[in-house]
Amino acid sequence: MTVRWEAFLDQVKERGEYGSRQEAERVARVVLALLGAHLVGEVRAQLAARLPEGFALILLNPLQSAEPLPPERFVRATAAWIEGATDQTAAWDVSAVLSTVADAAGDDLLGQILLQLPAGYDLLFGRPQPA
């Protein structure tokens, strides 16, 4: 089931403690563009189907990535795309967006997403996996 635009942004806004939906949207766009560069095939399409249309399009037309980034570099890349961000604030931003994505995806799809990503992304999604 697709999450509504407003509901998705409200969750990101609350989790990230942003002052406005616009700030939450700016962060969500960057994180989803970077995430889309790491996912392929049916998994990316299934996730896009569960996101609001505007965010689904961002996920399906991602920034280009030569290789999957480890979680630390994903956070640094996020910081580079958000004006004034530091690695610490970007980690907060990534967590706010990816935990909302995890809710929209559900456990089964999230498991498939994590299989496509380097180890450690489970923490960015707020869903630590057993070792």
OpenMM code with the backbone's topology and positions (N, CA, C; nanometers):
from openmm import Vec3, app, unit

residues = "MET THR VAL ARG TRP GLU ALA PHE LEU ASP GLN VAL LYS GLU ARG GLY GLU TYR GLY SER ARG GLN GLU ALA GLU ARG VAL ALA ARG VAL VAL LEU ALA LEU LEU GLY ALA HIS LEU VAL GLY GLU VAL ARG ALA GLN LEU ALA ALA ARG LEU PRO GLU GLY PHE ALA LEU ILE LEU LEU ASN PRO LEU GLN SER ALA GLU PRO LEU PRO PRO GLU ARG PHE VAL ARG ALA THR ALA ALA TRP ILE GLU GLY ALA THR ASP GLN THR ALA ALA TRP ASP VAL SER ALA VAL LEU SER THR VAL ALA ASP ALA ALA GLY ASP ASP LEU LEU GLY GLN ILE LEU LEU GLN LEU PRO ALA GLY TYR ASP LEU LEU PHE GLY ARG PRO GLN PRO ALA".split()
positions = [
    Vec3(0.0837, -0.1179, 0.0000),
    Vec3(0.0000, 0.0000, 0.0000),
    Vec3(0.0885, 0.1246, 0.0000),
    Vec3(0.0562, 0.2184, -0.0840),
    Vec3(0.1340, 0.3402, -0.0979),
    Vec3(0.1032, 0.4369, 0.0156),
    Vec3(0.2078, 0.4959, 0.0698),
    Vec3(0.1939, 0.5969, 0.1741),
    Vec3(0.1631, 0.7308, 0.1067),
    Vec3(0.0736, 0.8079, 0.1667),
    Vec3(0.0431, 0.9403, 0.1131),
    Vec3(0.1615, 1.0348, 0.1351),
    Vec3(0.1758, 1.1307, 0.0423),
    Vec3(0.2839, 1.2296, 0.0453),
    Vec3(0.2906, 1.2982, 0.1810),
    Vec3(0.1785, 1.3516, 0.2263),
    Vec3(0.1745, 1.4277, 0.3518),
    Vec3(0.2108, 1.3399, 0.4709),
    Vec3(0.1597, 1.2170, 0.4724),
    Vec3(0.1884, 1.1267, 0.5836),
    Vec3(0.3371, 1.0910, 0.5876),
    Vec3(0.3950, 1.0662, 0.4709),
    Vec3(0.5376, 1.0340, 0.4639),
    Vec3(0.6199, 1.1519, 0.5166),
    Vec3(0.5905, 1.2715, 0.4656),
    Vec3(0.6662, 1.3899, 0.5083),
    Vec3(0.6463, 1.4194, 0.6558),
    Vec3(0.5246, 1.4008, 0.7054),
    Vec3(0.4996, 1.4251, 0.8477),
    Vec3(0.5825, 1.3310, 0.9350),
    Vec3(0.5964, 1.2055, 0.8911),
    Vec3(0.6794, 1.1112, 0.9673),
    Vec3(0.8260, 1.1546, 0.9648),
    Vec3(0.8758, 1.1895, 0.8478),
    Vec3(1.0152, 1.2349, 0.8374),
    Vec3(1.0346, 1.3605, 0.9219),
    Vec3(0.9408, 1.4529, 0.9133),
    Vec3(0.9493, 1.5790, 0.9891),
    Vec3(0.9545, 1.5519, 1.1388),
    Vec3(0.8689, 1.4618, 1.1852),
    Vec3(0.8660, 1.4289, 1.3286),
    Vec3(0.9946, 1.3591, 1.3723),
    Vec3(1.0367, 1.2593, 1.2966),
    Vec3(1.1566, 1.1836, 1.3342),
    Vec3(1.2833, 1.2670, 1.3264),
    Vec3(1.2874, 1.3572, 1.2283),
    Vec3(1.4050, 1.4418, 1.2137),
    Vec3(1.3971, 1.5700, 1.2934),
    Vec3(1.2818, 1.5926, 1.3562),
    Vec3(1.2570, 1.7143, 1.4342),
    Vec3(1.2829, 1.8398, 1.3506),
    Vec3(1.2332, 1.8362, 1.2244),
    Vec3(1.2502, 1.9495, 1.1346),
    Vec3(1.1435, 2.0539, 1.1624),
    Vec3(1.1742, 2.1779, 1.1299),
    Vec3(1.0832, 2.2882, 1.1549),
    Vec3(0.9710, 2.2992, 1.0531),
    Vec3(0.9874, 2.2339, 0.9377),
    Vec3(0.8855, 2.2459, 0.8337),
    Vec3(0.8842, 2.1210, 0.7459),
    Vec3(0.7734, 2.1035, 0.6748),
    Vec3(0.7655, 1.9948, 0.5770),
    Vec3(0.8665, 2.0163, 0.4650),
    Vec3(0.8922, 2.1441, 0.4305),
    Vec3(0.9867, 2.1729, 0.3232),
    Vec3(1.1257, 2.1206, 0.3571),
    Vec3(1.1671, 2.1387, 0.4818),
    Vec3(1.2979, 2.0883, 0.5245),
    Vec3(1.2998, 1.9354, 0.5199),
    Vec3(1.1916, 1.8737, 0.5655),
    Vec3(1.1813, 1.7271, 0.5611),
    Vec3(1.1841, 1.6782, 0.4167),
    Vec3(1.1169, 1.7488, 0.3277),
    Vec3(1.1140, 1.7100, 0.1866),
    Vec3(1.2521, 1.7209, 0.1231),
    Vec3(1.3236, 1.8278, 0.1531),
    Vec3(1.4587, 1.8476, 0.0975),
    Vec3(1.5497, 1.7307, 0.1370),
    Vec3(1.5447, 1.6925, 0.2632),
    Vec3(1.6273, 1.5826, 0.3125),
    Vec3(1.5825, 1.4504, 0.2495),
    Vec3(1.4525, 1.4289, 0.2420),
    Vec3(1.4006, 1.3039, 0.1855),
    Vec3(1.4426, 1.2883, 0.0397),
    Vec3(1.4390, 1.3963, -0.0359),
    Vec3(1.4785, 1.3902, -0.1772),
    Vec3(1.6240, 1.3454, -0.1917),
    Vec3(1.7131, 1.4010, -0.1117),
    Vec3(1.8554, 1.3659, -0.1203),
    Vec3(1.8774, 1.2200, -0.0816),
    Vec3(1.8213, 1.1802, 0.0310),
    Vec3(1.8442, 1.0436, 0.0803),
    Vec3(1.7859, 0.9403, -0.0163),
    Vec3(1.6672, 0.9668, -0.0687),
    Vec3(1.6063, 0.8708, -0.1622),
    Vec3(1.6814, 0.8650, -0.2948),
    Vec3(1.7359, 0.9768, -0.3406),
    Vec3(1.8161, 0.9753, -0.4629),
    Vec3(1.9416, 0.8905, -0.4435),
    Vec3(2.0046, 0.9047, -0.3291),
    Vec3(2.1233, 0.8233, -0.3003),
    Vec3(2.0866, 0.6766, -0.2810),
    Vec3(1.9770, 0.6499, -0.2118),
    Vec3(1.9341, 0.5114, -0.1915),
    Vec3(1.9017, 0.4454, -0.3250),
    Vec3(1.8351, 0.5169, -0.4125),
    Vec3(1.7990, 0.4622, -0.5433),
    Vec3(1.9194, 0.4175, -0.6240),
    Vec3(2.0322, 0.4830, -0.6033),
    Vec3(2.1549, 0.4456, -0.6735),
    Vec3(2.2095, 0.3118, -0.6250),
    Vec3(2.1615, 0.2653, -0.5106),
    Vec3(2.2123, 0.1420, -0.4516),
    Vec3(2.1193, 0.0231, -0.4725),
    Vec3(1.9976, 0.0483, -0.5127),
    Vec3(1.9014, -0.0601, -0.5296),
    Vec3(1.8787, -0.0866, -0.6780),
    Vec3(1.8499, -0.2110, -0.7109),
    Vec3(1.8280, -0.2469, -0.8507),
    Vec3(1.7050, -0.3353, -0.8643),
    Vec3(1.6585, -0.3432, -0.9863),
    Vec3(1.5581, -0.4406, -1.0244),
    Vec3(1.4261, -0.4315, -0.9512),
    Vec3(1.3711, -0.5481, -0.9266),
    Vec3(1.2379, -0.5610, -0.8671),
    Vec3(1.2314, -0.5015, -0.7264),
    Vec3(1.3383, -0.5109, -0.6527),
    Vec3(1.3388, -0.4561, -0.5165),
    Vec3(1.3172, -0.3047, -0.5205),
    Vec3(1.3892, -0.2371, -0.6095),
    Vec3(1.3716, -0.0917, -0.6223),
    Vec3(1.2302, -0.0592, -0.6689),
    Vec3(1.1783, -0.1349, -0.7643),
    Vec3(1.0428, -0.1120, -0.8155),
    Vec3(0.9378, -0.1360, -0.7066),
    Vec3(0.9551, -0.2406, -0.6276),
    Vec3(0.8598, -0.2694, -0.5191),
    Vec3(0.8608, -0.1589, -0.4146),
    Vec3(0.9797, -0.1106, -0.3799),
    Vec3(0.9873, -0.0018, -0.2828),
    Vec3(0.9226, 0.1238, -0.3394),
    Vec3(0.9511, 0.1550, -0.4636),
    Vec3(0.8928, 0.2739, -0.5263),
    Vec3(0.7400, 0.2670, -0.5228),
    Vec3(0.6850, 0.1488, -0.5415),
    Vec3(0.5394, 0.1324, -0.5412),
    Vec3(0.4776, 0.1618, -0.4050),
    Vec3(0.5579, 0.1593, -0.3003),
    Vec3(0.5067, 0.1836, -0.1648),
    Vec3(0.5299, 0.3269, -0.1175),
    Vec3(0.5997, 0.4053, -0.2002),
    Vec3(0.6286, 0.5444, -0.1648),
    Vec3(0.5347, 0.6382, -0.2392),
    Vec3(0.5162, 0.7593, -0.1861),
    Vec3(0.4379, 0.8588, -0.2611),
    Vec3(0.5011, 0.8803, -0.3988),
    Vec3(0.4180, 0.9120, -0.4980),
    Vec3(0.4635, 0.9180, -0.6371),
    Vec3(0.5876, 1.0037, -0.6580),
    Vec3(0.5903, 1.1236, -0.6018),
    Vec3(0.7054, 1.2118, -0.6209),
    Vec3(0.8345, 1.1511, -0.5691),
    Vec3(0.8273, 1.0834, -0.4564),
    Vec3(0.9461, 1.0189, -0.4012),
    Vec3(0.9784, 0.8908, -0.4780),
    Vec3(0.8770, 0.8223, -0.5280),
    Vec3(0.8999, 0.7025, -0.6083),
    Vec3(0.9798, 0.7380, -0.7336),
    Vec3(0.9459, 0.8498, -0.7957),
    Vec3(1.0177, 0.8925, -0.9158),
    Vec3(1.1637, 0.9236, -0.8853),
    Vec3(1.1896, 0.9828, -0.7701),
    Vec3(1.3278, 1.0112, -0.7297),
    Vec3(1.4042, 0.8807, -0.7101),
    Vec3(1.3402, 0.7845, -0.6454),
    Vec3(1.4033, 0.6550, -0.6216),
    Vec3(1.4326, 0.5830, -0.7535),
    Vec3(1.3421, 0.5954, -0.8488),
    Vec3(1.3568, 0.5256, -0.9766),
    Vec3(1.4505, 0.5964, -1.0739),
    Vec3(1.4821, 0.7234, -1.0486),
    Vec3(1.5746, 0.8011, -1.1324),
    Vec3(1.6871, 0.8548, -1.0444),
    Vec3(1.7683, 0.7649, -0.9922),
    Vec3(1.8633, 0.8025, -0.8883),
    Vec3(1.9862, 0.8757, -0.9399),
    Vec3(2.0608, 0.9284, -0.8433),
    Vec3(2.1960, 0.9756, -0.8710),
    Vec3(2.2781, 0.8533, -0.9109),
    Vec3(2.3824, 0.8728, -0.9846),
    Vec3(2.4650, 0.7606, -1.0273),
    Vec3(2.5701, 0.7279, -0.9216),
    Vec3(2.5900, 0.5997, -0.8995),
    Vec3(2.6898, 0.5540, -0.8039),
    Vec3(2.7721, 0.4449, -0.8716),
    Vec3(2.9033, 0.4607, -0.8698),
    Vec3(2.9915, 0.3625, -0.9334),
    Vec3(2.9951, 0.2320, -0.8543),
    Vec3(2.9725, 0.2414, -0.7242),
    Vec3(2.9758, 0.1238, -0.6373),
    Vec3(2.8859, 0.1494, -0.5172),
    Vec3(2.8365, 0.0429, -0.4551),
    Vec3(2.7562, 0.0620, -0.3343),
    Vec3(2.8426, 0.1227, -0.2234),
    Vec3(2.7937, 0.2275, -0.1643),
    Vec3(2.8690, 0.2941, -0.0583),
    Vec3(2.8457, 0.2253, 0.0751),
    Vec3(2.9515, 0.2050, 0.1523),
    Vec3(2.9310, 0.1580, 0.2895),
    Vec3(2.8488, 0.2636, 0.3654),
    Vec3(2.7836, 0.2254, 0.4740),
    Vec3(2.6973, 0.3195, 0.5459),
    Vec3(2.7638, 0.4530, 0.5809),
    Vec3(2.8894, 0.4491, 0.6236),
    Vec3(2.9578, 0.5728, 0.6633),
    Vec3(2.9724, 0.6670, 0.5435),
    Vec3(3.0066, 0.6103, 0.4280),
    Vec3(3.0220, 0.6928, 0.3082),
    Vec3(2.8867, 0.7404, 0.2558),
    Vec3(2.7815, 0.6617, 0.2753),
    Vec3(2.6467, 0.7041, 0.2384),
    Vec3(2.6091, 0.8292, 0.3186),
    Vec3(2.6404, 0.8278, 0.4466),
    Vec3(2.6125, 0.9440, 0.5319),
    Vec3(2.6951, 1.0638, 0.4864),
    Vec3(2.8229, 1.0420, 0.4554),
    Vec3(2.9075, 1.1524, 0.4081),
    Vec3(2.8570, 1.2076, 0.2751),
    Vec3(2.8115, 1.1190, 0.1862),
    Vec3(2.7565, 1.1638, 0.0580),
    Vec3(2.6303, 1.2461, 0.0807),
    Vec3(2.5492, 1.2054, 0.1750),
    Vec3(2.4292, 1.2822, 0.2090),
    Vec3(2.4685, 1.4208, 0.2576),
    Vec3(2.5683, 1.4261, 0.3448),
    Vec3(2.6146, 1.5552, 0.3970),
    Vec3(2.6629, 1.6452, 0.2837),
    Vec3(2.7275, 1.5867, 0.1845),
    Vec3(2.7792, 1.6664, 0.0723),
    Vec3(2.6667, 1.7266, -0.0116),
    Vec3(2.5497, 1.6626, -0.0135),
    Vec3(2.4378, 1.7098, -0.0956),
    Vec3(2.3430, 1.8033, -0.0204),
    Vec3(2.3569, 1.8122, 0.1125),
    Vec3(2.2683, 1.8985, 0.1909),
    Vec3(2.3482, 2.0179, 0.2404),
    Vec3(2.3105, 2.1345, 0.1951),
    Vec3(2.3829, 2.2565, 0.2303),
    Vec3(2.3902, 2.2738, 0.3817),
    Vec3(2.5115, 2.2951, 0.4315),
    Vec3(2.5331, 2.3201, 0.5733),
    Vec3(2.5347, 2.1961, 0.6603),
    Vec3(2.5202, 2.0783, 0.6007),
    Vec3(2.5159, 1.9544, 0.6799),
    Vec3(2.6562, 1.9111, 0.7210),
    Vec3(2.6619, 1.8447, 0.8333),
    Vec3(2.7843, 1.7791, 0.8800),
    Vec3(2.7570, 1.6288, 0.8766),
    Vec3(2.8597, 1.5491, 0.9008),
    Vec3(2.8377, 1.4044, 0.9066),
    Vec3(2.7371, 1.3698, 1.0158),
    Vec3(2.7416, 1.4410, 1.1286),
    Vec3(2.6483, 1.4131, 1.2382),
    Vec3(2.5051, 1.4483, 1.2008),
    Vec3(2.4843, 1.5655, 1.1417),
    Vec3(2.3473, 1.6033, 1.1047),
    Vec3(2.2973, 1.5163, 0.9899),
    Vec3(2.3868, 1.4769, 0.9003),
    Vec3(2.3467, 1.3901, 0.7898),
    Vec3(2.3067, 1.2515, 0.8408),
    Vec3(2.3745, 1.2011, 0.9418),
    Vec3(2.3366, 1.0721, 1.0008),
    Vec3(2.1948, 1.0809, 1.0567),
    Vec3(2.1634, 1.1924, 1.1202),
    Vec3(2.0290, 1.2167, 1.1725),
    Vec3(1.9285, 1.2206, 1.0570),
    Vec3(1.9634, 1.2920, 0.9506),
    Vec3(1.8759, 1.3044, 0.8339),
    Vec3(1.8500, 1.1681, 0.7700),
    Vec3(1.9563, 1.0925, 0.7489),
    Vec3(1.9446, 0.9599, 0.6878),
    Vec3(1.8539, 0.8710, 0.7727),
    Vec3(1.8745, 0.8737, 0.9018),
    Vec3(1.7936, 0.7919, 0.9922),
    Vec3(1.6457, 0.8311, 0.9872),
    Vec3(1.6175, 0.9609, 0.9838),
    Vec3(1.4782, 1.0073, 0.9794),
    Vec3(1.4091, 0.9568, 0.8530),
    Vec3(1.4785, 0.9632, 0.7406),
    Vec3(1.4189, 0.9218, 0.6132),
    Vec3(1.4132, 0.7696, 0.6021),
    Vec3(1.5241, 0.7022, 0.6283),
    Vec3(1.5275, 0.5577, 0.6070),
    Vec3(1.4404, 0.4818, 0.7063),
    Vec3(1.4221, 0.5317, 0.8275),
    Vec3(1.3302, 0.4645, 0.9197),
    Vec3(1.1860, 0.4782, 0.8706),
    Vec3(1.1548, 0.5910, 0.8075),
    Vec3(1.0219, 0.6099, 0.7474),
    Vec3(1.0063, 0.5184, 0.6264),
    Vec3(1.1118, 0.5048, 0.5469),
    Vec3(1.1110, 0.4128, 0.4331),
    Vec3(1.0907, 0.2691, 0.4829),
    Vec3(1.1574, 0.2323, 0.5915),
    Vec3(1.1440, 0.0971, 0.6460),
    Vec3(0.9989, 0.0682, 0.6850),
    Vec3(0.9326, 0.1661, 0.7443),
    Vec3(0.7914, 0.1483, 0.7798),
    Vec3(0.7068, 0.1259, 0.6552),
    Vec3(0.7329, 0.2040, 0.5505),
    Vec3(0.6566, 0.1918, 0.4267),
    Vec3(0.6850, 0.0580, 0.3574),
    Vec3(0.8083, 0.0116, 0.3662),
    Vec3(0.8487, -0.1110, 0.2973),
    Vec3(0.7914, -0.2360, 0.3627),
    Vec3(0.7890, -0.2384, 0.4947),
    Vec3(0.7509, -0.3608, 0.5649),
    Vec3(0.8714, -0.4528, 0.5798),
    Vec3(0.8591, -0.5489, 0.6688),
    Vec3(0.9729, -0.6337, 0.7042),
    Vec3(1.0264, -0.7178, 0.5883),
    Vec3(0.9375, -0.7783, 0.5091),
    Vec3(0.9837, -0.8661, 0.4010),
    Vec3(1.0629, -0.7897, 0.2958),
    Vec3(1.0062, -0.6785, 0.2488),
    Vec3(1.0763, -0.5992, 0.1475),
    Vec3(1.2029, -0.5375, 0.2058),
    Vec3(1.1977, -0.4932, 0.3300),
    Vec3(1.3183, -0.4372, 0.3910),
    Vec3(1.4299, -0.5410, 0.3940),
    Vec3(1.3962, -0.6648, 0.4233),
    Vec3(1.4962, -0.7715, 0.4212),
    Vec3(1.5617, -0.7843, 0.2849),
    Vec3(1.4823, -0.7739, 0.1779),
    Vec3(1.5363, -0.7810, 0.0419),
    Vec3(1.6229, -0.6583, 0.0112),
    Vec3(1.5806, -0.5426, 0.0598),
    Vec3(1.6581, -0.4192, 0.0399),
    Vec3(1.7947, -0.4344, 0.1063),
    Vec3(1.7942, -0.4816, 0.2298),
    Vec3(1.9204, -0.4942, 0.3039),
    Vec3(2.0158, -0.5933, 0.2385),
    Vec3(1.9619, -0.6931, 0.1675),
    Vec3(2.0483, -0.7881, 0.0966),
    Vec3(2.1237, -0.7211, -0.0176),
    Vec3(2.0705, -0.6118, -0.0714),
    Vec3(2.1368, -0.5410, -0.1821),
    Vec3(2.2376, -0.4369, -0.1328),
    Vec3(2.2379, -0.4104, -0.0044),
    Vec3(2.3222, -0.3041, 0.0509),
    Vec3(2.4377, -0.3618, 0.1317),
    Vec3(2.5486, -0.2885, 0.1402),
    Vec3(2.6592, -0.3343, 0.2254),
    Vec3(2.6148, -0.3482, 0.3718),
    Vec3(2.6879, -0.4275, 0.4453),
    Vec3(2.6575, -0.4488, 0.5877),
    Vec3(2.6526, -0.3158, 0.6623),
    Vec3(2.5623, -0.3056, 0.7566),
    Vec3(2.5525, -0.1873, 0.8416),
    Vec3(2.4342, -0.0974, 0.8104),
    Vec3(2.3692, -0.1174, 0.6963),
    Vec3(2.2548, -0.0331, 0.6613),
    Vec3(2.1343, -0.0594, 0.7513),
    Vec3(2.1285, -0.1773, 0.8122),
    Vec3(2.0164, -0.2068, 0.9013),
    Vec3(2.0054, -0.1012, 1.0113),
    Vec3(2.1194, -0.0522, 1.0561),
    Vec3(2.1188, 0.0527, 1.1603),
    Vec3(2.0673, 0.1845, 1.1051),
    Vec3(2.1010, 0.2172, 0.9796),
    Vec3(2.0523, 0.3420, 0.9196),
    Vec3(1.9006, 0.3380, 0.9030),
    Vec3(1.8465, 0.2190, 0.8788),
    Vec3(1.7017, 0.2020, 0.8651),
    Vec3(1.6332, 0.1907, 1.0014),
    Vec3(1.7129, 0.1899, 1.1079),
    Vec3(1.6554, 0.1799, 1.2422),
    Vec3(1.6038, 0.0411, 1.2732),
    Vec3(1.6558, -0.0585, 1.2041),
    Vec3(1.6119, -0.1973, 1.2225),
    Vec3(1.7339, -0.2880, 1.2399),
    Vec3(1.8032, -0.2798, 1.3541),
    Vec3(1.9226, -0.3632, 1.3727),
    Vec3(1.8897, -0.5121, 1.3549),
    Vec3(1.9717, -0.5805, 1.2773),
    Vec3(1.9544, -0.7239, 1.2510),
    Vec3(2.0408, -0.8029, 1.3472),
    Vec3(1.9943, -0.9217, 1.3852),
    Vec3(2.0772, -1.0053, 1.4722),
    Vec3(2.2079, -1.0413, 1.4031),
    Vec3(2.3146, -1.0468, 1.4784),
    Vec3(2.4479, -1.0758, 1.4214),
    Vec3(2.4590, -1.2176, 1.3765),
] * unit.nanometer
topology = app.Topology()
chain = topology.addChain("A")
for resn in residues:
    res = topology.addResidue(resn, chain)
    for name in ("N", "CA", "C"):
        topology.addAtom(name, app.Element.getBySymbol(name[0]), res)
